[in-house]
Every structure is written in structure tokens, then in C-alpha cells.
Amino acid sequence: MTMPHRKTCFVSDLHLFSRRSLAPRHVPALHAAAAKAETFVLGGDIFDFRWSTFSTSEETVRQAVRWLDELVASHPRCQFHFVQGNHDCNRRFVSALESYSATRPNLALHPYLLRLGTSVFLHGDAADHPEMCAQRLSMRREHWSRDESRSRVRHVLYDLAVTARLHRIAGQVAHPRRRVVHRILGYLDRVGNGASTGVEHVFFGHTHDALGQYRHGGVTFHNPGSPMPGLQFRIIETEA
């Protein structure tokens, strides 16, 4: 007897609390997707501690847990997985998230990646180095764990860059698709979740470059993009 497929949703890079994020517009769609899904993977940079509009990290933490609770508690039949990204691995938030998840049986935390059958879900910052491995990524995340909100001047400069669409150009230069997926495959090999282990699909974020059915090295890659001005974004639905 063939087992029925499980519907899984994946999003990343909402960058909530950054004033450049358009994610609040998509909250109703997120709830609608969670109401139909058995599994929902939040793939990192859901919250943005570097560019938060709140005055303190403590307030950003409080608002992040509140936002997450509104989603997770509203859909108790859906299993949520929170895969950390670089912008939301703030040490205060991680501590609060661990405490919160202990109260919600339908929420699981994953610092680096999640494997479900033949699919792997990760944030995607593993593509930031050509020889990324577990130790190197851990060291990079340690730097981000101490990250705090930027100055008002830097916020203004970032706003100007987004208005001029420079963030799109910078993303294309820093993260060309073929190089990104090649590096991610290399990282997955080094951490024991490469194509040779049966991985067929990789879901990732970080680059803000929406991808669907992008093939490389015998693996299909998917990226939901990011709800930022001028960028594409979608809730990925799959059967995993």
C-alpha cells in the first residue's frame, strides 16, 4: 500500500522587523498555508536582528516570540520547524526560542539544517564560502549571534540602496546561481547529507533569489525568494 504524501510548506528570509520587509502583507497567506500543511519549515532570517526597528534586542526578541506564537499556536495540527539563519541566530533570541519551543510540541528547532526523507532544508549561508564545513559555519554564526541593530545612518543608507534597486544587483553579483548551488552541494557532502545519501531536493534561502526546479549535480534546488521591494517571493509547497 502506497503511503500518502505529506504536504510541506517552506519560506525563508521574511526579515521581519526590518522596515524594508514587506512580509506583513503575506501573514494571511502564511496562516492559510499552515492551515492546510502537515509540515511547515521556516528557513532562517524570519526575523532580522541586524536591521530591527525596535530600540533594543530584548524588545526584538519579545516581538519575535510573540509573532511566532501567533503562527504556531494557531495551527496545532501542523508541525513547524525553525531552521536558524544568520540574521536570526542572535544569542538572546536563540535562548528565548529554546524556552518557548519547550511549551509547543508542534515546534522543533534546527541550528543548521533539517532532513526529511529525500529533502534537505537549510538557510543557505553555507554558500558564503567555497569550502564551507560544519566548523566554519559554526564560527561564522558565532559572529552573527552577537549582532545588534545598526545605527540610524546605516538604516538610511540601506533604504537608499533598496530604492535604487542596488540590493538586486549586489545579490546577483555576490550569489550567482550556479556557484551557490555548487557550494551548497559541497557543504552537504561535508556534513553527511549529500546527493550520495539519497538527497533529491534542497530548499534554501539567504540569497533572496527565487528559484524553482533548478537542477544541478542531480539535485533539484528551490528558493522562495524574499518579500523585499523589487524581489520575488512565494510560499513553496511540496510533498516531502
C-alpha positions, 0 to 999 in steps of 0.5 A: 500500500502506497503511503500518502504524501505529506504536504510541506510548506517552506519560506525563508528570509521574511526579515521581519522587523526590518522596515524594508520587509514587506512580509506583513502583507503575506501573514494571511497567506502564511496562516492559510498555508499552515492551515492546510500543511502537515509540515511547515519549515521556516528557513532562517532570517524570519526575523532580522536582528541586524536591521530591527526597528525596535530600540533594543534586542530584548524588545526584538526578541519579545516581538519575535516570540510573540509573532511566532506564537501567533503562527504556531499556536494557531495551527496545532495540527501542523508541525513547524520547524525553525531552521536558524539563519544568520540574521536570526541566530542572535544569542538572546533570541536563540535562548528565548526560542529554546524556552518557548519551543519547550511549551509547543510540541508542534515546534522543533528547532534546527541550528543548521539544517533539517532532513526529511526523507529525500529533502534537505532544508537549510538557510543557505549561508553555507554558500558564503564560502567555497569550502564551507564545513560544519566548523566554519559555519559554526564560527561564522554564526558565532559572529552573527549571534552577537549582532545588534541593530545598526545605527540610524545612518546605516538604516538610511543608507540601506533604504537608499540602496533598496530604492535604487534597486542596488540590493538586486544587483549586489545579490546577483553579483555576490550569489550567482546561481550556479556557484551557490548551488555548487557550494551548497552541494559541497557543504552537504557532502561535508556534513553527511547529507549529500546527493550520495545519501539519497538527497533529491531536493534542497530548499534554501534561502539567504540569497533572496533569489527565487528559484524553482526546479533548478537542477544541478549535480542531480539535485533539484534546488528551490528558493522562495525568494524574499518579500523585499521591494523589487524581489520575488517571493512565494510560499513553496509547497511540496510533498516531502 
